[in-house]
Amino acid sequence: MKTFNLMLHAHLPYVFHGQNEKAIEERWLFEAITECYLPLLDTFERLVIDEIPFQISLSISPPLITMLKMKELQERYIQYLDQTIKLVERELEVYGNTKAPPSLIMHYYEHFKQLKVSYCTKWNRDLLAAFHSFEKLGHLELITTSITHAFLPYIHSKEGKRAQIQHGIDEFVEAFGSRPKGIWLPECAYEQALEELLLEVGIQYMYTDSHSIYQNENEKEKASSYVSPVVTPKGIVSLIRDDKLCRQVWSLLEGYPGDADYREYYRDLGFDAEENYIKPFLHPSGIRLNTGLKYHRITGKEHKDWYNPVIAKQKIMQHAEHYTHLLAQYEHNDKDVATPLITAAFDAELFGHWWYEGPQWIEQLCRNIATHPSVQMSSPSRYLEHHITKNRTELTFSTWGRNGHGEVWLNHKNCFIYPKLHDMEYKMMELVNHYIHPTDLEKRVLEQCARELFLLQSSDWAFILDNETTVEYAMRRMNLHSERFYYLVDQLASQQIDAVILQEIESLDRIAIKVNLSHFQTMGEMRKVNDKKSRVIVLSWEFPPLVIGGISAHVYELTRQLANKDVEVHVVTCHSQDSEAYEWVHGVHVHRCLPLQSDDHEFIDWVFQLNIAMYDKAMELFSYGFTFDMIHGHDWLVSYAATQLQEELKIPLVCTIHATEHGRNQGIFTSLQEKIFAQESKLMRQSQKVICCSKSMYEEIKHVYGIHESKIRTIPNGINVEHHVDSNKTYMEDWSDDPIVFFIGRLVREKGVHILLQSVPDILAHVPNAKFMIAGTGPMEEHLHQQVQSAGLHDRVKFFGFADEEDRYHLFRKATISVFPSLYEPFGIVALESMAANVPVIVSDVGGLSELVEHDQTGVKVPSHDIKALASSIIHMLQHHAWRDALAHAAYEKVKSDYRWDHIAHKTLEVYSDVTEKQKQNTFHTNDDGVDIAN
Amino acid sequence: MSNRMVLMPRDSACLFTYWEVEEKTKKWMGQYFQSNWNELDFKLRLYKSEDANVANGKLQHWDMNIQKEDDHFFIFNLVPDQFYYIDFGIDKCTDEKIFTLLRSNVVTLPSNSIRRRKGAPAKAYPSNVLYKQPIWRDYRRNASWFRKFTGYNLTK
C-alpha cells in the first residue's frame, strides 16, 4: 500500500494597512480567499458529505491567521465580493464588454454568489474555525510556520530564530487551542541549527526539500534509498518533498497547470476591458487590477480561446487519474521501509489562484485514492503513530527555491537587506537585556519593536526583490518597519513615549498578539545575581586560572572582597584554556575574551588586540544595561581598553600600577620599552586616581612619570592569612630531614634567582645538608638550569616548575626559610605569603620588600646583588632555630593585622568613593600633567 | 551600527559576507596605527576547516584584497561540506600578515552530494559551533615572544 501525504502551505505576507481601505495589497488576501481558501473549504465539505476518507496537511501561517481574524479585513472582503458581483452583473447586462460567452459570465455569477453565501453564512466569516472543523473530523492536520515566515537560516542569532519559531507556535495555539506536532519551515529553508529550537517547542516533524538529501539528478537514484520520512541526528522526523511528484503539479511547463484547456491567469477583465467601462471597478488611483473574471483558456502562446469549464473538468479528471497512477507506481529500493510516506508539498495558493482548477483536481484526486486498491492518504501524525522511522541521516542546508539553496533570498538584488535586519535583531536583544523591569508603557514599546522586527524579517521581501514583481511595495514595507522600529527605540531612549503614536502603530502592525520578550534575552542568568549598590568594571589581563605574574592573584582576591562589600564586580580578562567565556566566581562576574589574532604579531600588537576584545566585551555589557560607576584598570597591559572605555562611557577611571617598565629595566632603552612607558603614562594621566602598592612605587610614579602626589594612593597588596588548602600530593618528602631554602616567583632577571644560586656553594660549606627548592616558571628557567648544572648542584637544587595555589600552600609549609633576592620589586607578595605561612624570610633591601620587612624584627634584609651578604644571612638563619622562629611569629602577627584582603578592599573602596564624590561635585580637574588641581 | 562581520552560506559553493565598522573604532585604529583610517589597506582572510571545531582542525586560509569602500562580498567556487569563517583586517604589508579587526561566525557550506551511507552514524554539530564563537586558536602560546613574556613585559 502506498501512503501519500498532500501538504498545502497557506501563507500571505501581512498586508493590513489600517484605515487605508483601498490598499491594493489587501486584495492579495481577498483573491486568495476567493480563489483558494473558500474553494478548498467547499471541496472538503463535498468530500465529507460523500464520506470520502481523505487526509490532507494544511499549514496556515501566522500572518494569514491574523488577517483572517481581523474584523476590518472581513468587512472589506465582503465589499470586495460585492464589488466583484456587481461587475459580473454589469457584464450580464451588456453581455460582456469583451464579448465573452454568456454561459461563462453566468458561471462566474453563480460562482461568486455562492462564494458569498459560503463565506458569510456557511462559515460565518470565520475561515479558521472552518478549517479547524475539518481537523476535528480527522480530515485535516493543521500546522503552522514561524511568526512572519522568516527565512530562518538567515536570521543571525539563536535568539532571533527562537523568537520567530516560538511566536509562530504561540499564535497557532491561540487560534486553535493546541500545539502543532509539525512545522512548515518557511521556504522549506532548513539548517541543522534549527533542530534544537524546534525540539524546544515540541515539534516532532518538519518538511524539507529534496535538496536536503541530494543535490543533482545523478544523486536521485541513490537517494531512493532515503525514502521519506527520515530522522535527523537530533531526532526530528523530516518529510522530504518528492521532486517528481511536486514538479508534476507546480511546473507551468511540465505540470498540469500549463494545460491548454485550463484557465489563463494572465488574461483578466481588469486589463482586457475598455478603460471607461472598467474604471468604476478599479482602484481609485486608476491602476488596473485583477478582477477574478478571466474568460480565456491557456490555449497556446499567443492566441487565447474562450475558457470552457466543462472541457476543463474533463482534463481535471484525466490529470487526477494520472497522478493517482503515479502514486500507485511509486517505487523505491529501501528494503527496510515497507511503507514510506510519499510527500508532495505546495503553496496552497497554487490551487485556485494560480491554477484555477486546482481545488477541483484535489477533490478528484481524493475521490480516486479513496477507491484505489493500493494508495491511501495519511497525515504525518497518523503515519508516525503506526510507523517507526529508521532512516537516520544528516540533512544539509536546503530550500525549495531556485537551485535548492539560498540563491533566491541572497543575491545582488537583495543582499543589502541583511545588515539592517541583523542590526535590528541585535538591537532588540540589547533592548530586552537592558529593560529588565520595564514599565507597562515601556513593555508595550518593546513588544511593538519586536513586531516591527518580525515584519521586516518576512522572507517575502527578499523573494519579491529577486523576482522583481512589486519591488516598490517591498521596499516601502521594509523602510516602514525599520523606521517604526527605530522611532520606538528613540522613544525608549529619550524616556518620552508618545502613547498616541504608539497606539496608532500597534493598531496597524498587529502581528503576534502576545509578544514574549524573554525569547530575546541573552543575559538572564547574569542578572539574577545582582542587586548591589554600585557596579565596577575591572580590567585585568590575567585572572585565575590564568596565572603568569602577580596581577592574577591580586585581582582575584581584591574583587571577591569588593563583591562582599556590596559592589557588583565585572572582571574582563583574557581567555584561558578550558575556562568558560563567562563565570560567576565567588560573587564576581568574570568575562573572558580572546584576541582575534590570525598571525604571529608583535607583542604590542597582541596586547592591543586583547584590549580591543576587552573593550568590545565591556561595551557589550554596557549595551545590555550594565551601567558602570567605575573602571579599574590593572597595569599598562589594559591601558588601551581602559582609556578608550573612559572616553566612551565618561565615567571615572582608577588604575593600579603593579610595576613599571622603567623600574623593571632601570630605565627605558628599547622601542618596545618606550611604547610600554607611553601606555603607562597615558593610563596614569587619564586616571582620576593611581593606586600603587608601596612607598617606593609611589616615589617612582611621582618622579619618573610626573604624576602629582595628590593623585597617588598607596595601598599594599593583601594576603589570605587563614585559608587552608588540602592536597593529596607529597612535597619534598626526600628532604624531610634537611633544611630547605625556598624561592617562588617568576623566573625573570629582576627576581635575582641567579644571585641566590651563586650563594649556594658558600651556604653548603657551612650547612652541608641544606637543600634549595626553586618554584615558578619564566624566561630565565633554562639559564638557571644551566647555572645549576655547571656548578654541579643538581642534587641540592631542584626546580618545581609552575606552582598552583595548592602547591604554593604546601611548599611554603615544607620550607625552613624563604629567600627573595629581588633586584627590583614593587611589592613582593611572595614575601607576604611566606610570612603568612610562618616561614621566616630573607629579602633584598629594595622596593616594596624593604617596606614589608623590618630587619631583625619580622625578617632579614640584605643589599641586593650582594652574594656574600645573602649567603651569610641564610647560613645564620639556618643555624639559629629559635631566632628564626621568633622572626616568623612576629611576621605572622604583622601580616594578620595589616595585610588582610578585606582591609585592602576597604581602602580601595575609599578611593572609589573619593573619586565618585568628586565626580558628583564636578570638582575633578586635572591639568595636562595629570595633576589633580582640586586637591 | 555595531562592529560586525557576518558570513552566510548561499549554496554549496558560495558564501556571502558583509562587515560594518563603527566610526569610533576607525578613529581608534587610526590612532594606534598612526594613520588616517582611509589611508589604511584592508584585506579579507577566509579560513576553511574540515573540523567543526575550527580551533582543533587543520586550517587553510586565503587572503583577498578589497577596496576601501567595499562592505560586502560574494565568494564563489568554494568547496562544499566544509567549515568557513572570515576575518576583516588591516593589511600590515609585512610578511602577508593582517591585523584582524572583525571575525565572522562559522558556517558550513551545504553538501552537494549524499555523503553518508545509510546506517552510518550521523553527527550533530555542537551548539557552540552553530551559534557562538567557538574557541579560537590561542595564538599567544605559539607566539614567537611567548617564552619571553613575564606577565608584565618581555624579558631581554
Interface residues (C-beta under 8 A of the other chain):
Chain A: P153 Y154 H156 S157 K158 Q192 A193 E195 E196 H211 I213 Y214 Q215 N216 E219 K222 A223 S225 Y226 T232 P233 K234 D334 N391 R392 T393 E394 T396 F397 S398 N403 G404 H405 G406 E407 L410 N411 H412 C415 F416 Y418 P419 H422 D423 Y426 E542 I548 G549 G550 I551 C574 H575 Q577 A581 L594 P595 L596 Q597 S598 D599 D600 H601 E602 F603 D605 W606 F608 Q609 I612 D616 S623 D635 W636 L637 Y640 Q644 E648 H658 A659 E661 R664 L672 Q673 I676 R746 V748 R749 G778 P779 M780
Chain B: M1 S2 N3 R4 V6 M8 P9 R10 D11 S12 F16 Y18 E20 K24 W28 Y32 R45 H61 D71 H72 F74 D81 D87 G89 K92 D95 K97 I98 F99 T100 L101 L102 R103 N105 T108 L109 P110 S111 N112 S113 I114 R115 R116 K118 G119 A122 K123 A124 Y125 S127 L130 Y131 K132 I135 W136 R137 D138 Y139 R140 N142 A143 S144 W145 R147 K148 F149 T150 G151 Y152 N153 L154 T155 K156
